[in-house]
């Protein structure tokens, strides 16, 4: 049984239950033949003295949040480990606003339309100052969370992130929200330039490993029924293009049952971390 990992050896009770309900006898054998890594992940500090950072990226519905939580819980049993959400959170914010009585639905539709226009490939200009300031504010919040990730890593605490900022493509998708290739008012263009510099700075800190969770659009829709199909299709098309400044990337088939996905990810880590 190549690479087999028995769930009771290292999993916390609630995670062990999650595995064993899908596979009553043991955690599924990791499909190591399908993994591009030939050696296990080095969890020592890098040349800059930073503790490891493992970034989980992928389209909505790929399981990033659940895997981030469970991996953090598992790795924390052997070494100080924290998790951090590095997305913008705009989608969840809009859905929370949409649940407000009376004005919620109208406000959500207005914000969604503004965001869609700002990120549309057909738009040739930057948004107005109000929308631009809102986008810039969300990027500032992301930058603040990223600074916390660096602070943890400098203290020797490894970090598992849900998403990771990139400076390769503008218009959302964990990159700058304001496209520096478009024209707008002088003030908005200045904001776009500052935002781009912010993302370029974050991108210089490459994660130790990027785990790219791959799903098809039907799986994404089934898991995120409140998302629109065209947006998910666009995200699925963009994700393979992102290189995260040359960081090592491992592709994982996230359409598989959760227990199998988790086992394949755990196979990347040094065995002694999980015993």
Rosetta silent file (secondary structure, phi, psi, omega in degrees, C-alpha in Angstrom):
SEQUENCE: XXXXXXXXXXXXXXXXXXXXXXXXXXXXXXXXXXXXXXXXXXXXXXXXXXXXXXXXXXXXXXXXXXXXXXXXXXXXXXXXXXXXXXXXXXXXXXXXXXXXXXXXXXXXXXXXXXXXXXXXXXXXXXXXXXXXXXXXXXXXXXXXXXXXXXXXXXXXXXXXXXXXXXXXXXXXXXXXXXXXXXXXXXXXXXXXXXXXXXXXXXXXXXXXXXXXXXXXXXXXXXXXXXXXXXXXXXXXXXXXXXXXXXXXXXXXXXXXXXXXXXXXXXXXXXXXXXX
SCORE:     score description
SCORE:     0.000 S_00000001
   1 L     0.000   90.881 -172.409    0.000    0.000    0.000 S_00000001
   2 L   -66.323  119.927  173.624    2.186    2.786   -1.319 S_00000001
   3 L    70.397   12.821 -178.276    2.010    5.929    0.853 S_00000001
   4 L   -62.886  140.451 -179.161   -1.069    4.749    2.737 S_00000001
   5 L  -128.028  115.779 -179.394   -1.906    6.871    5.793 S_00000001
   6 L   -78.046  128.570 -173.309   -4.254    5.513    8.406 S_00000001
   7 H   -56.114  -43.426 -176.238   -6.611    8.200    9.609 S_00000001
   8 H   -64.164  -14.167 -175.649   -6.440    7.422   13.360 S_00000001
   9 H   -68.600  -42.210 -170.443   -2.647    7.953   13.379 S_00000001
  10 H  -133.074  -10.388 -174.725   -2.631   11.688   12.913 S_00000001
  11 L   -83.728  142.964  172.778   -6.057   13.152   12.326 S_00000001
  12 L   -65.687  156.451 -172.532   -7.952   15.109   14.933 S_00000001
  13 H   -52.934  -45.842 -176.769  -11.255   13.396   15.893 S_00000001
  14 H   -68.653  -31.194  178.309  -13.523   15.581   13.751 S_00000001
  15 H   -77.518  -38.134  177.382  -11.221   15.243   10.737 S_00000001
  16 H   -59.971  -39.918  178.284  -10.784   11.522   11.304 S_00000001
  17 H   -63.248  -39.916 -178.780  -14.575   11.187   11.248 S_00000001
  18 H   -61.984  -41.202  178.771  -14.688   13.114    7.966 S_00000001
  19 H   -70.357  -47.162 -170.866  -12.204   10.693    6.403 S_00000001
  20 H   -72.482  -24.203  176.538  -13.645    7.509    7.835 S_00000001
  21 H   -69.939  -28.984  177.616  -17.226    8.251    6.813 S_00000001
  22 H   -86.228  -33.635 -179.423  -16.038    8.303    3.198 S_00000001
  23 L  -134.595   94.931 -169.193  -13.557    5.436    3.634 S_00000001
  24 L   -57.048  -29.969 -173.424  -14.552    3.296    6.651 S_00000001
  25 L   -96.100  -35.191 -175.456  -11.207    1.509    7.095 S_00000001
  26 L  -163.450  165.666  171.682   -8.556    4.082    6.275 S_00000001
  27 L   -64.927  140.834 -179.566   -7.675    7.305    4.602 S_00000001
  28 L   -60.046  146.951  177.697   -7.412    6.740    0.829 S_00000001
  29 L   -65.488  125.803  179.178   -3.954    6.019   -0.502 S_00000001
  30 L   -60.323  138.898  179.053   -2.541    9.267   -1.919 S_00000001
  31 L   -82.288   72.258 -173.821   -2.164    9.161   -5.675 S_00000001
  32 H   -67.017  -24.104  178.966    1.521   10.017   -5.498 S_00000001
  33 H   -66.360  -25.565 -178.018    2.099    8.948   -9.095 S_00000001
  34 H   -90.317   -6.055 -177.780   -0.126   11.822  -10.188 S_00000001
  35 L   -90.573  137.024 -176.402    1.661   14.419   -8.069 S_00000001
  36 L   -75.119  -15.018  179.389    4.394   16.484   -9.736 S_00000001
  37 L   -78.217  130.817  176.334    6.579   16.636   -6.620 S_00000001
  38 L   -95.925  -17.903  175.094    9.240   13.924   -6.528 S_00000001
  39 L  -126.770  158.680 -178.461   10.395   14.867   -3.030 S_00000001
  40 L   -76.377  160.873 -173.836    8.423   15.971   -0.026 S_00000001
  41 L   -65.642  136.022  176.183    8.043   19.586    0.906 S_00000001
  42 L   -87.386  115.718 -177.321   10.850   21.284    2.827 S_00000001
  43 L  -100.959   21.351  174.619    9.287   23.043    5.822 S_00000001
  44 L   -82.971  169.358  179.312   12.432   24.756    7.031 S_00000001
  45 L   -67.767  152.273  179.389   12.836   28.541    6.918 S_00000001
  46 L   -83.789 -174.286 -175.996   13.802   30.080    3.598 S_00000001
  47 L   -62.891  -25.642  178.907   16.901   32.147    2.818 S_00000001
  48 L   -87.668    2.560  179.645   15.203   35.262    4.218 S_00000001
  49 L    82.279   15.825 -178.951   14.467   33.499    7.503 S_00000001
  50 L   -92.298  138.076  173.685   10.741   33.183    6.818 S_00000001
  51 L   -67.462  162.048 -175.629    8.756   30.165    7.953 S_00000001
  52 L   -61.996  152.132  173.237    6.894   28.278    5.209 S_00000001
  53 E  -132.371  119.673  178.780    3.765   29.626    3.542 S_00000001
  54 E  -107.560  119.670 -176.889    1.456   27.213    1.736 S_00000001
  55 E  -104.807  125.383  174.156   -1.078   28.938   -0.535 S_00000001
  56 E   -98.699  119.828 -178.556   -4.293   27.222   -1.581 S_00000001
  57 E  -127.326  159.706  179.288   -5.655   28.754   -4.772 S_00000001
  58 E   156.014  170.546  179.068   -8.458   27.862   -7.146 S_00000001
  59 L   -64.981  158.264  172.192  -11.861   28.818   -8.424 S_00000001
  60 L   -55.475  136.763 -178.891  -14.755   29.346   -6.045 S_00000001
  61 L    92.067    4.211 -179.474  -16.105   25.936   -5.075 S_00000001
  62 L   -88.574   -7.890  176.385  -12.717   24.185   -5.161 S_00000001
  63 L    97.575   17.026 -176.445  -12.623   23.676   -1.390 S_00000001
  64 H   -57.563  -48.442 -173.603  -10.011   26.264   -0.411 S_00000001
  65 H   -65.158  -45.468 -179.394  -11.631   27.369    2.840 S_00000001
  66 H   -65.419  -43.928  179.761  -12.325   23.880    4.190 S_00000001
  67 H   -66.494  -37.220  176.962   -8.885   22.587    3.257 S_00000001
  68 H   -60.262  -45.900  179.799   -7.208   25.655    4.761 S_00000001
  69 H   -62.524  -46.337 -175.148   -8.987   25.056    8.055 S_00000001
  70 H   -72.644  -39.555  177.486   -8.248   21.327    8.178 S_00000001
  71 H   -63.725  -40.165  178.440   -4.612   21.599    7.066 S_00000001
  72 H   -61.351  -43.778  179.542   -3.984   24.278    9.666 S_00000001
  73 H   -62.956  -40.365 -179.297   -5.454   22.064   12.380 S_00000001
  74 H   -68.872  -49.591 -176.424   -3.343   19.088   11.286 S_00000001
  75 H   -68.967  -26.652 -179.896   -0.031   20.895   10.917 S_00000001
  76 L   -67.762  -14.623  177.625   -0.521   22.768   14.183 S_00000001
  77 L   -71.039  -19.030 -176.987   -0.160   19.455   16.014 S_00000001
  78 L  -120.478  -20.610 -178.872    3.564   19.444   15.187 S_00000001
  79 L  -154.886  150.323  177.857    4.554   23.071   14.594 S_00000001
  80 L   -56.175  124.403 -175.053    3.069   26.526   15.192 S_00000001
  81 E  -140.832  135.846  175.822    0.685   27.084   12.289 S_00000001
  82 E  -128.046  159.130  174.746   -1.804   29.820   11.454 S_00000001
  83 E  -114.499  156.614  178.461   -4.259   30.333    8.626 S_00000001
  84 E  -150.884  132.043  173.897   -5.066   33.543    6.793 S_00000001
  85 E   -85.376  123.220 -177.597   -7.679   34.495    4.238 S_00000001
  86 L  -115.391   19.157  171.773   -6.014   36.604    1.536 S_00000001
  87 L   -83.977 -178.404  177.957   -8.987   37.221   -0.717 S_00000001
  88 L   -84.008  -31.139 -177.696  -10.911   40.473   -0.879 S_00000001
  89 L    78.837   11.429 -176.497  -14.112   39.110    0.652 S_00000001
  90 H   -68.785  -36.066 -179.241  -16.237   41.254   -1.654 S_00000001
  91 H   -64.467  -47.473  178.941  -18.463   38.383   -2.738 S_00000001
  92 H   -63.884  -37.313  178.576  -19.361   37.350    0.802 S_00000001
  93 H   -62.481  -44.271  179.710  -19.874   41.005    1.747 S_00000001
  94 H   -62.704  -39.857  179.643  -22.285   41.484   -1.140 S_00000001
  95 H   -68.951  -33.845  175.966  -24.244   38.382   -0.217 S_00000001
  96 H   -66.817  -40.143  177.243  -24.498   39.526    3.416 S_00000001
  97 H   -63.416  -38.829 -178.899  -25.759   42.902    2.240 S_00000001
  98 H   -63.004  -21.529  179.283  -28.269   41.160   -0.010 S_00000001
  99 L   -86.513   -4.265  178.040  -29.841   39.488    3.018 S_00000001
 100 L   -68.729  143.603 -179.900  -30.622   42.824    4.656 S_00000001
 101 L   -67.243  148.198  173.243  -34.358   43.640    4.734 S_00000001
 102 L    67.378  -69.085 -171.644  -35.885   46.078    2.226 S_00000001
 103 L   -93.450   -8.169 -172.608  -32.735   47.689    0.797 S_00000001
 104 H   -60.866  -50.319 -177.492  -30.445   44.662    0.784 S_00000001
 105 H   -61.411  -43.918 -179.915  -31.345   43.240   -2.618 S_00000001
 106 H   -64.218  -43.119 -179.547  -31.205   46.586   -4.384 S_00000001
 107 H   -65.217  -41.824  179.182  -27.876   47.499   -2.792 S_00000001
 108 H   -61.888  -43.852  179.920  -26.348   44.118   -3.652 S_00000001
 109 H   -63.604  -37.626  178.731  -27.405   44.439   -7.301 S_00000001
 110 H   -64.771  -46.276 -179.625  -25.941   47.943   -7.465 S_00000001
 111 H   -66.529  -38.918  178.901  -22.598   46.824   -5.999 S_00000001
 112 H   -63.529  -41.936  178.674  -22.490   43.739   -8.216 S_00000001
 113 H   -63.619  -42.579  179.301  -23.088   45.842  -11.306 S_00000001
 114 H   -62.974  -45.108 -179.660  -20.360   48.291  -10.296 S_00000001
 115 H   -64.719  -41.641  178.999  -17.883   45.486   -9.601 S_00000001
 116 H   -62.127  -40.158  178.431  -18.752   43.737  -12.857 S_00000001
 117 H   -66.637  -40.350 -179.608  -18.206   46.936  -14.813 S_00000001
 118 H   -64.374  -33.268 -175.943  -14.895   47.589  -13.071 S_00000001
 119 H   -98.687   -2.448 -175.741  -13.642   44.075  -13.899 S_00000001
 120 L   -67.944  136.164  177.339  -15.184   43.773  -17.351 S_00000001
 121 L   -71.629  -18.319 -178.295  -12.769   43.133  -20.179 S_00000001
 122 L   -83.572  -16.770 -179.794  -15.033   45.184  -22.433 S_00000001
 123 L   -77.429  131.114 -177.039  -14.645   48.334  -20.336 S_00000001
 124 L   -98.055   -7.571 -176.309  -11.944   50.622  -21.701 S_00000001
 125 E  -126.144  156.566  173.542  -11.800   53.041  -18.784 S_00000001
 126 L   -68.932  156.617  179.820  -11.173   52.906  -15.069 S_00000001
 127 L   -70.416  174.511  177.071  -14.235   53.305  -12.824 S_00000001
 128 L   -69.026  173.082 -172.457  -15.280   56.541  -11.182 S_00000001
 129 H   -63.293  -37.334 -177.833  -13.664   57.804   -8.010 S_00000001
 130 H   -65.774  -49.960  178.697  -16.235   56.299   -5.602 S_00000001
 131 H   -62.915  -41.205 -179.572  -15.961   52.796   -7.038 S_00000001
 132 H   -62.556  -41.229  178.602  -12.171   53.134   -7.335 S_00000001
 133 H   -63.830  -38.869  178.451  -11.837   54.162   -3.696 S_00000001
 134 H   -63.979  -45.201  178.686  -13.922   51.152   -2.620 S_00000001
 135 H   -62.258  -42.802 -179.576  -11.740   48.770   -4.680 S_00000001
 136 H   -64.365  -37.403  179.077   -8.587   50.389   -3.316 S_00000001
 137 H   -64.364  -40.612  177.142   -9.881   50.071    0.249 S_00000001
 138 H   -64.015  -37.598  177.345  -10.420   46.328   -0.189 S_00000001
 139 H   -66.298  -36.627  175.866   -6.860   46.018   -1.510 S_00000001
 140 H   -62.492  -40.536  177.810   -5.579   47.891    1.539 S_00000001
 141 H   -63.248  -39.278  176.668   -7.406   45.395    3.765 S_00000001
 142 H   -64.246  -40.929  179.420   -5.762   42.558    1.855 S_00000001
 143 H   -63.054  -35.565  178.411   -2.372   44.235    2.281 S_00000001
 144 H   -66.498  -42.749  177.945   -2.961   44.453    6.033 S_00000001
 145 H   -66.501  -36.461  178.173   -3.749   40.729    6.220 S_00000001
 146 H   -64.844  -37.825  177.064   -0.684   39.973    4.100 S_00000001
 147 H   -62.037  -34.884  176.462    1.466   41.966    6.549 S_00000001
 148 H   -66.200  -38.589  176.523    0.141   39.703    9.313 S_00000001
 149 H   -58.850  -47.025  179.542    1.215   36.651    7.279 S_00000001
 150 H   -62.808  -38.894  179.260    4.742   38.061    7.035 S_00000001
 151 H   -62.965  -43.070  176.505    4.770   38.841   10.751 S_00000001
 152 H   -60.361  -47.088 -176.183    3.828   35.236   11.562 S_00000001
 153 H   -63.779  -37.700  178.830    6.483   33.866    9.204 S_00000001
 154 H   -66.573  -26.230  178.411    9.196   36.086   10.689 S_00000001
 155 L   -87.661    5.493  178.840    8.299   34.683   14.110 S_00000001
 156 L    85.226   15.456 -179.994    8.762   31.123   12.815 S_00000001
 157 L   -99.793  119.731  178.230    5.041   30.375   12.450 S_00000001
 158 E   -74.315  151.011 -172.697    4.118   28.595    9.236 S_00000001
 159 E  -129.493  135.371  171.702    1.006   29.892    7.463 S_00000001
 160 E  -106.659  122.207 -176.865   -1.653   28.259    5.311 S_00000001
 161 E  -110.686  141.703  171.195   -3.403   30.842    3.145 S_00000001
 162 E   -92.914  102.086 -172.772   -6.770   30.756    1.435 S_00000001
 163 L    82.727  168.537  177.487   -5.838   32.531   -1.862 S_00000001
 164 L  -157.351  135.354 -177.223   -2.676   34.516   -2.556 S_00000001
 165 L   -67.812  144.347  177.356   -2.184   37.942   -4.153 S_00000001
 166 L  -133.212  151.847 -177.848   -0.728   38.111   -7.652 S_00000001
 167 L  -115.988   19.131 -174.971    0.539   41.039   -9.738 S_00000001
 168 L   -88.485  -39.152 -176.482    0.365   39.401  -13.152 S_00000001
 169 L  -128.712  130.204  178.251   -3.196   40.137  -14.249 S_00000001
 170 L   -87.091  175.139  175.524   -5.361   43.124  -13.263 S_00000001
 171 L    87.619   33.587  179.860   -9.115   43.253  -12.884 S_00000001
 172 L    98.116 -154.445  179.260   -9.632   41.002   -9.883 S_00000001
 173 L    56.242   43.182  179.088   -8.749   37.295   -9.593 S_00000001
 174 L    66.817   17.133  171.750   -6.559   38.046   -6.566 S_00000001
 175 L  -114.534 -173.402  179.596   -4.719   40.728   -8.500 S_00000001
 176 L   -56.619  136.088  179.269   -5.181   44.505   -8.584 S_00000001
 177 L   -77.245  -25.265  179.862   -8.805   45.508   -8.918 S_00000001
 178 L  -101.527  116.505 -177.091   -7.956   48.653  -10.879 S_00000001
 179 L   -73.140  120.544 -179.498   -6.438   47.840  -14.256 S_00000001
 180 L   -72.579   -9.161  179.883   -3.307   49.908  -14.814 S_00000001
 181 L   -86.170   -7.407 -178.366   -3.747   49.412  -18.581 S_00000001
 182 L  -101.346  159.596  177.518   -6.910   51.547  -18.672 S_00000001
 183 E  -100.075  156.027  177.406   -7.305   55.289  -18.619 S_00000001
 184 L  -165.665 -162.180  177.311   -9.389   57.322  -16.190 S_00000001
 185 L   -66.695  155.621 -179.569   -9.307   60.504  -14.203 S_00000001
 186 H   -54.511  -38.957 -179.048   -5.837   61.527  -12.943 S_00000001
 187 H   -66.784  -43.486 -179.486   -6.801   60.661   -9.357 S_00000001
 188 H   -68.454  -37.747  176.070   -8.091   57.190  -10.260 S_00000001
 189 H   -62.076  -36.640  177.786   -5.026   56.518  -12.415 S_00000001
 190 H   -66.551  -40.717  176.642   -2.876   57.431   -9.419 S_00000001
 191 H   -62.254  -41.884  179.852   -4.840   55.009   -7.253 S_00000001
 192 H   -62.072  -40.459  179.157   -4.388   52.289   -9.891 S_00000001
 193 H   -66.338  -40.850  179.051   -0.622   52.880   -9.940 S_00000001
 194 H   -67.151  -39.422  179.173   -0.408   52.759   -6.140 S_00000001
 195 H   -65.654  -41.971  178.503   -2.499   49.609   -6.023 S_00000001
 196 H   -59.711  -43.845  178.446   -0.313   47.959   -8.655 S_00000001
 197 H   -61.752  -36.845  178.591    2.816   48.784   -6.639 S_00000001
 198 H   -61.809  -45.225 -179.243    1.147   47.297   -3.564 S_00000001
 199 H   -71.819  -35.537  176.453    0.512   43.986   -5.342 S_00000001
 200 H   -61.944  -38.315  178.142    3.992   43.934   -6.880 S_00000001
 201 H   -66.186  -44.511  179.043    5.443   44.246   -3.396 S_00000001
 202 H   -63.421  -38.022 -176.584    3.287   41.403   -2.044 S_00000001
 203 H   -68.889  -19.364  177.810    4.152   39.205   -5.038 S_00000001
 204 L   -66.642  -22.406  177.701    7.877   39.480   -4.286 S_00000001
 205 L   -90.900   90.280 -177.168    7.243   37.228   -1.261 S_00000001
 206 L   -72.539  138.011  173.868    6.763   33.939   -3.045 S_00000001
 207 L   -66.801  154.534  177.173    4.900   31.220   -1.157 S_00000001
 208 L   -61.104  -38.578  179.170    6.830   28.076   -0.339 S_00000001
 209 E  -153.558  138.345  171.297    4.277   26.116   -2.333 S_00000001
 210 E  -105.807  123.086  175.214    1.119   26.940   -4.276 S_00000001
 211 E  -103.062  109.587 -177.252   -1.498   24.187   -4.242 S_00000001
 212 E   -94.905  115.199 -176.762   -3.811   24.796   -7.184 S_00000001
 213 E   -91.813  113.368 -173.912   -7.183   23.140   -6.667 S_00000001
 214 E  -100.774  130.087  174.406   -8.721   22.312  -10.037 S_00000001
 215 L  -135.134  164.301  172.626  -12.448   21.834  -10.628 S_00000001
 216 L   -95.329  168.277 -173.568  -14.710   21.999  -13.669 S_00000001
 217 H   -66.172  -33.995  179.706  -17.474   24.577  -13.985 S_00000001
 218 H   -66.697  -39.967  176.477  -20.271   22.100  -13.237 S_00000001
 219 H   -64.585  -42.463  179.637  -18.618   21.087   -9.965 S_00000001
 220 H   -61.857  -43.406  179.551  -18.078   24.751   -9.066 S_00000001
 221 H   -64.718  -41.312 -179.157  -21.722   25.596   -9.785 S_00000001
 222 H   -62.461  -34.567 -178.013  -22.946   22.607   -7.765 S_00000001
 223 H   -88.330  -24.565 -178.244  -20.906   23.767   -4.755 S_00000001
 224 L  -129.431   71.910 -174.462  -21.523   27.513   -5.202 S_00000001
 225 L   -65.599  -19.542 -179.180  -25.073   27.779   -6.483 S_00000001
 226 L   -87.238    3.160  177.950  -25.206   31.514   -5.709 S_00000001
 227 L   -97.663  153.577  179.902  -22.366   32.239   -8.169 S_00000001
 228 L   -87.570  144.097 -178.096  -22.900   32.983  -11.851 S_00000001
 229 H   -62.440  -44.810 -179.788  -21.674   30.528  -14.446 S_00000001
 230 H   -59.434  -39.230  179.790  -19.923   33.121  -16.691 S_00000001
 231 H   -66.890  -41.829  178.501  -17.864   34.451  -13.768 S_00000001
 232 H   -64.509  -39.382  178.181  -16.852   30.950  -12.689 S_00000001
 233 H   -62.960  -38.847  178.743  -15.901   30.082  -16.265 S_00000001
 234 H   -66.160  -42.218  178.481  -13.729   33.193  -16.435 S_00000001
 235 H   -63.220  -40.128  179.465  -12.009   32.322  -13.155 S_00000001
 236 H   -65.311  -32.238  178.689  -11.372   28.771  -14.371 S_00000001
 237 H   -74.288  -33.840 -176.866   -9.793   30.144  -17.545 S_00000001
 238 H   -77.227  -38.801 -169.653   -7.571   32.602  -15.656 S_00000001
 239 H   -54.530  -42.777 -179.366   -6.311   30.307  -12.883 S_00000001
 240 L   -67.864  -15.313 -178.037   -3.918   28.161  -15.002 S_00000001
 241 L   -81.839  -20.507 -174.490   -2.259   31.327  -16.307 S_00000001
 242 L   -79.017  131.019 -177.330   -1.122   32.576  -12.905 S_00000001
 243 L  -110.633   -8.875  176.911    2.481   31.728  -11.990 S_00000001
 244 H    50.583   49.166  173.779    2.746   33.526   -8.618 S_00000001
 245 H    59.129   32.994  175.988    6.174   34.932   -9.397 S_00000001
 246 H    83.516   13.217  178.211    7.685   31.537  -10.135 S_00000001
 247 L   -67.018  150.639  174.823    6.616   29.793   -6.926 S_00000001
 248 L   -61.073  135.357 -178.166    6.404   25.959   -7.052 S_00000001
 249 E  -125.496  131.263  173.536    2.874   24.925   -8.052 S_00000001
 250 E  -115.792  129.653  177.976    1.203   21.568   -7.517 S_00000001
 251 E   -93.448  130.812 -179.772   -2.063   20.816   -9.296 S_00000001
 252 E  -123.430  132.791  176.518   -4.654   18.825   -7.346 S_00000001
 253 E   -76.713  101.275 -176.621   -7.877   17.397   -8.780 S_00000001
 254 L   -89.471    7.698  173.359  -10.399   18.933   -6.386 S_00000001
 255 L   -82.115  -13.074 -179.014  -13.395   17.280   -8.069 S_00000001
 256 L   -72.116  165.192  175.995  -12.505   14.092   -6.170 S_00000001
 257 L   -55.559  148.629 -173.897  -14.107   13.244   -2.806 S_00000001
 258 H   -55.458  -41.619 -178.402  -12.845   15.462   -0.011 S_00000001
 259 H   -59.670  -38.969 -179.690  -11.034   12.632    1.778 S_00000001
 260 H   -71.176  -40.604  178.197   -9.040   11.846   -1.353 S_00000001
 261 H   -61.508  -46.455  179.794   -8.181   15.505   -2.002 S_00000001
 262 H   -61.456  -42.246 -179.565   -6.970   15.939    1.578 S_00000001
 263 H   -64.206  -40.732  179.292   -4.885   12.766    1.399 S_00000001
 264 H   -65.361  -34.856  177.268   -3.209   13.853   -1.839 S_00000001
 265 H   -71.610  -42.164 -179.768   -2.295   17.204   -0.286 S_00000001
 266 H   -62.493  -28.796  179.874   -0.978   15.595    2.896 S_00000001
 267 L   -65.068  -15.850  178.721    1.275   13.383    0.766 S_00000001
 268 L   -79.205  -19.482 -173.754    3.238   16.517   -0.149 S_00000001
 269 L   -92.842  153.203  176.296    4.293   17.134    3.453 S_00000001
 270 L   -56.581  134.954 -175.360    7.093   15.434    5.394 S_00000001
 271 H   -59.245  -37.207 -175.682    5.668   12.326    7.025 S_00000001
 272 H   -65.682  -20.905  178.362    7.129   13.187   10.430 S_00000001
 273 H   -66.973  -28.977 -172.562    5.050   16.383   10.521 S_00000001
 274 H  -100.511   -9.456 -178.642    1.883   14.322   10.604 S_00000001
 275 L   -73.022    0.000    0.000    2.820   11.492   12.962 S_00000001
